[in-house]
C-alpha cells in the first residue's frame, strides 16, 4: 500500500553499498556535489510524501482545455492532467463553504454545521477534526494560503483548526464584508497568522500572492514533510484580472464576464506551472502528492455560449454541472496509474482518508468519516472492477435552516436521483450524461431505492440543523473580536455579505451566535466601517441598543456620531448577540462591531 517504504529501504541499502565502494576506491571522505544531490534525493524518498492541494474557486469541469474546452488556454493544467490519475466522476457540494468543510473533515458538510456561504452557516464547528490537525499531529508542517471561508473568528479560523502557517483573505472572497476594506484583487492586504500584511506592490494579483507564499513555505520546510493547502480566491467574481489575461479572449470574440473568468483561470494555470517548477528545482516533485481540484460547478464558463462539458446546470445546481468537478492527483513515488481515468463515483469526503492512507498518517480512532480511502483505486496495480458500488449525496441549502428535498442529488456510478421541492427526477448517466430525460417512470425500483436513500441520508446528517456554530467571546488569545454583518443569522431580509452592499447602505439586521467564555465586563463598539478605517459614515441614530442573551443595555448617541460604545456585564455561556441602531424592533444594525474582552483581565 505504501511503496515509498519499500523504496526507502532499497535506497538505504544502495547508498550503504555505494559508500563502501567509495571508501575502498578513494580511501577518502570527499563527497562530490553529485553525491550530495543524490543523498538529498534519497533522503526525500525515504520520508513520508509531501502534499500540495490546490482548490480553485468557481471553476467548473468544463473550464479546462484538457476537458474539451476549445477556447480556454490551460497548458500547465493540461500537462498535469496528462500525468495524473483523473477522477472523472468526482463530486462536491454545489457551493463554496460546504465543499471546503467536507474536504477538510472527510464528513458530509451539514454534519460540520456548514450548509450556506453566509449568515453564520458558513462557519465550521470547532469540534470537527480537520486534515490539518491530523497531519500536524503526525509531524507535518501545515499551511493555508488563500480562501478559508469556514469562519473568521476564534475558534473557527484556520490557525485554530490545525494550520501552522496562514495567509488568507476574509469571508468568502476578496472584497466581501469580512475582508480587509477596499481589497480588489490587486495589491491587497490580507491576514498573515492573524496580522495584516499588504502585498509588496500595488498591482500584485491575489493568486500570485498566494503562490509566492506557498513557494516560500515549501522552500522553508523542504527538510520535513508538509501539507500545503492553496484554495485560491480566483476565479470567483467579481471577475477582475489584468488585461493581459482577459484581452486575448476578448479578441477571440468571447464576451464579458467569461473573458475575464477565463483570464483568471489562465493566471491560475501559470501559477500551477510555477509551483510544479519550484518543486522540481527543490528535488521534491517525485515525493509530493500534487492535487488539483475545484470547489463547485462553473460560475461563468457556461454563460453566453460557453462550454460546460455537456453537463446540465452550473454553480448551485443539483444537476451535475453544479457539483461534478475536476480532480487530478499526481504522485510519481506512489506508483499511481498516471495518465489514467477513474470513472467510479467519488467525492470531497474521500480526500482526508485517501491522503492519510497514501501518507501513512493514522487518523484518530474515534474519528468517524463518511468518505473512504481511494488509495486502492488509484494504484496502477488495482483492478477497477473490484471497487465496490457506492451511493453518495450532495445538496445546496442556502437558507438559515435546511429544508428537506431542497436541491439535492443522490448518485451512483450510473444513476442520479435529483430533487428540489416537489420535483423528483431520475437520470441514467450512462445513456444521458446531459440529464435531459427523466426516466423515473421507466425505472420505478431504482427511483424508489434512491429516494429512500435520500431520506435516510438527510436524517443522518441533520444532527446540527437546530444548532448554531458560535463565535467565541472572552477566550484567551482572542480578547478582541471583530464581528461583521456577513455572519448575521436571520430568516427575514438580506445580509450585507459584500462591501458593495455596505457602500449602498443596505439596511438589515440579525444576530450573532456567540459563546461567552467567562462572565465579566465586555466593551462593545459599533461602526459602519471597520475600526482601522478613519473615514466612516455616521451611525445616524440617537440610541444604540444591545442585547446578549437575557441582558440588554442602551446608550444615547448623537446622529453624527461615527461610533458608539457601551460596557455590559455578561454571564458565561451561549447567547445571541444583537445590536439595534434605534429603539424600534426593525431598526437596522451596524455592519461592524468589536467586542473587547480585555476588561476582564
Steps between C-alpha positions, in 0.01 A plus 500: 500500500785742577767444233714784637591275795640219285689741273642677804652178628639422156662842478651468848659170400623640171647808662680286760655282230603805299658646810714186548606510139596866525707432810692215339557680172599842626600439863357845576189667625470750217143515378433646160218743430330225302507274802351775716214539257446125493498486880252785517273325251534172687409670828194644332396156381540350847254726675125525481369686195423869494154618396414804289123539465370772269129576496384783277174689543199474268696324222291226346581171330477663158731790581812314386637439152579137586128443563406609150474878534636626167520865611675505836880477529622278787827340384642428847178344626475303176846358563410417859187329370707287261729387783237440768233265614176677410180453697245562226197440720610705803238707681486785751225713645353756256642800693819616671498453879322163509760350266784640709366359824448155346848497348657610829324237712408206277143548620186620328492878530175528692644283777760771556243779535562637150230524234508863380765754404379784730263554798723317747435178312839504330677452833629150577449359849827512696456145631555365148839342430665642190754354261746764626456383860551137400816574302645750750458243778716264295796729440392687188535876457164635390405820318199668341531769231194670353135437581391336826129594513424292809506775764698819561503499880628280780465200524413462133804642318744273316765567768249364752441193284847355454672735255835627625554755222201705381476774236139563396234753409182537703155358438419316181689718256721802449281807548238331714398655831747322733789563261738793547308811397560607143672183375455452125731209403800730433756612760266397781540456874444154646526324834829324562487293818239738638674827408466726198751471217481704179620378161843626398373696199172673416438276199584165663216263411341287771576160341863605452514600867373161620739317270801704611415427862453129429836476324674671792329260742613202293858629486506562876366153577669289235687299765183354650159382374248777439133542416451814290136597435451766231129587462511795259249784496499492118300441293225633733319818401525788463703399199805722538830416331778680312414578138790290372299196610151605394575693181607197291163342571313817406694506174366149438149642530431363847272741688528628855494374766614170350812660350608624842404169660715311251779752558493427872531129427790558261677684781426205730650273236822704498525472876449124489796491265707713739420269790592185312824658375596598856434148626720359225783746566493413869509127426157451657279424200538123502397467863218754497132414461383786279123545475294740293126533551224761529222576747183494289366532149583788270389853580549660159641238265161383376361850441434654159592200289769366726612141547372278782631157394150393398364535853177655619510776761779705653603629843222442753315246289388154607588375150852376425612838367469631854711240678707283264847656485861418399728300726856419392749325728867468404740299717796340318629313805159356575483275197166651406340431165623819334317614190202292604130576557303369797132505411354376830301738716725686746465816708658767719441285809759254364795743502595479869494117529680468165785735592533346844531160334750609235714682758476230768351752741275334759165665559358526854326178596182681600481700175199395296522604136249455220762461231730210424859471388540498124860379527417149374305647209785736408765230492609379159492146639134508604228377273226760486239228452555387860398838643171468692186686396426823691212742545588860587301819542547877490265793541479880495336658805547876469254573781515554875350158578526211253193384315439139409497423125676830420739492201655158559651218297540134596764337282627160394738416217202481265206685653409848624197559719436876499254692712405859575181561693228294337717415201629141493700376201717205400770502233694217338849653475634225274248582228416861589802681655337836422204410724239591240252216548332406828474120506337461843186333358703251300713403803269508804714269715815709453301819558354363822831366627685829449209700640515289816876544513450877498256482790742291707795722407317822581398368841853380569669834423240719676642494854618865489207649312349660813834610646731794441875504444609772740761775502703508820501804730734534797732217402872514573688615193188655344434791735382733221249358255396669175149410389342582163150487359616222265437258789159630612237232550165600359196344340376837380663746267841524339848455643760756379762238419698718258663839544301628202178442695640704787605782267139510378380530860295182500284501814474169681552334835558164660675336793833333555511161670771537765648307788605714798795320655487672838273738684618859519494846349509525123544816294303511176571754226286540189601662171393510137856425385785298657690666783818532294319730252498869596229608258175347615136613466308616804280250684200728447326404821427643844518168677688175473342194655696182579358164603707195581297209629276636774712811560406827329650847519467827308718806452404845371676623187501798267389442141840629383697256717719268294518235769320405818643313797353349814611263772277212595514222760458160341465156653694207359335269250344491152293801397364705214661841462304764310534878467243753382571854382169634623224418746276313257503123461565541126787746544805414291821371650859619468706321239811471718528433872796447730466319831789569734541241772829632640298678769480167678875481553 
